[in-house]
C-alpha cells in the first residue's frame, strides 16, 4: 500500500471517529439539556402551585375567622368568600399545569390536595349559608369539622411537597 493511500485512509478513519464521537456527545448533551429544561418546568409548576395554595389558604383563614363570631359581619364574610373563590380558581389553574408537567405520582398527590380543598370548601359554604340564615345550632360542629378538614388539607399539601421534591431529585 502506498503511503499516500495509507494517509488518506487514516484521515478518513480519524474523521469518521471524530464525527461519531461528536454525534454521541451531541446527543448526550441534548438529552442533558432536555432533562434540565423539563426539571425547571416542573419546578416552576410546583412552585406556582404551592404559591397559589398559600395565597388561597390565607383567604380561607380569613373566611373562617370572619365566620367565628356569633353574629358575623355578613358583607365582610361575603367579600372574603369572593376573594377565596378567585384564589381557588388560581389553585385549580396551577394544579392543571402540575398535572400536565409532572409524573403520575405528583398528579395523584395534587388530586388529593384538590379533594381535601373541596371537602373544606363545602364545610365553609355550609357555615356561610348558616350564618346568612341566622342558624347557630351547628356552629360548634361545623367549626370542629372545618378544623379537621384543615388538618387533612395540610397533610395533603405536605405530601405534595415531598412528592415534588422527590421528582425534582432534591430529597434529603
N, C-alpha and C positions, 0 to 999 in steps of 0.2 A: 504494500500500500504506500502510495507516495505521501510525502509529508504535508502537502497542500490539502489533500483529501482528508487526511487524519485531522488536520487543524480545523477544517470545515465541519467534519463530523463531531469533533469535540465541542466546537462552538454551538452547534445545533443542539447537542445533548445538554450543554450548560444552559442554553436559553430555555429549553423545554423544562428543565428542572426549576429554573428561576420563575418561569411563568406558572408552573404548577404550585410552587410554594406561595407565590403571590395570590393565586386563586384561593388556596386553602386559608391563608391569613386573612384575605378579604372577607371570605365567608364567615370566619370566626369573629372578625371584628364586627361585621353586620349583625350577627346573632347577639353579640355582646351589647351593641348599641340598641338593638330592639328590646332586649331584656331590660336594659336601663330605662328606656322610654316607657315600657309597659309598667315597670315598678313605679316610676314617677307619676304616671297617670293614676295608678291605683292609690298611691299615697295622697295625691291631691283629692281624689274622690273620697277617700276615707276621712281626710281632714275636713273637707267641706261638709260631709255628713255629720261628723261629730260637732262641728261648729253650729250647724243648723239645729241639732238636737239640744245643744247647750242653750241657744237662744230661745228655743221653744220651751225648754224646761223652766227658764226664768219666767216666761209668760204664764206657764202653768202654775207655778208657785204663786204668782200674783193673783190668778183667778181663785185658787184655793184660799189664799189669805183674805181676799175680798168676801168670800162666802162664809168665813168663820163667825162673824158676829151674829147675834140672834136676829137682828134686823139689818141685813146687808144693804149697802147703798147700791140699789139695782142698776141705775145708769152706769155707775162705776164698774159693776160686775160685767155688764154688757160690753162696755168699752174694752175691758181686759179680755173678755172672751173673743171679741173681734180680733184683737192682736194675736191671741193664741191661735186662732184658726188660720190667720195669714202665715204665721210661722210654722204651723203644722203642715201647710201646703208646701212650704220650702223644704221641710224634712222629707216629705214624700218625693219631691223632685230630686233631691240629692240622693235619696235612697235608691231611686231608679238608676242613677249613674253608678252607684256602688254595685248594684246587681249586674249591670252591663259590664263593668270593668273587672269585677272580682271573680274569684273561683266560686264554685258551688258552696264550699264551706263558709265563706263570708256571706254569701247571699242568704243562706239558711239562718244565720245569726241575725242578719238585718231584718229578715221576715219575723223573727221572734221579737225584735225590738218594735216592729210595726204593730204586732198583735198586742204586746204589752201596752203600747201607747194608746191603742184603740180601746182596750179594756179600761184604762184610767180615764180616757176622754168620756166614755159612756157614764161613768160614775160622776164626773164633773158636770156633764149635761143634766143628769138627773138632779144633782144638787142645785143647779141653777134653776131648773124648772120648779123645784120645790120652793126655792127662795121667792120666785115670782108669784107662785100661788099662795105664799104665806104658810106653807106646810113645814112644821118643825118637828113632827113626830119621828122622822127618820134621820135627823141631823147627826146624832151621835153614831148611828150605824153607818151612815154614808161617809162620815169623816174617817172612821176606822177602816172602812173598805178602801177609801182613797189612799190612806197611809199604806195599807198592804199592797195596793196596786203600784204605788210609787216605788216600794222596795223591789217588787218584781221587775219593774221597768229599769231600775238602777242596775240590777243584776244582769239583765239582758244587754244593757249598754256596756257594762264591764266585760261581758263575754264577747261583744263585738270588738272592743278594743284589743282583747287578747287574740282573737281570730285575725284581725287586721295586722297586728304586729307579727304574728306567725307567718302570714302570707308575704309580708314585706321582708321577712328574714331578720327581724330586729328583736327576737325573743332573747331573754336572758337565761 
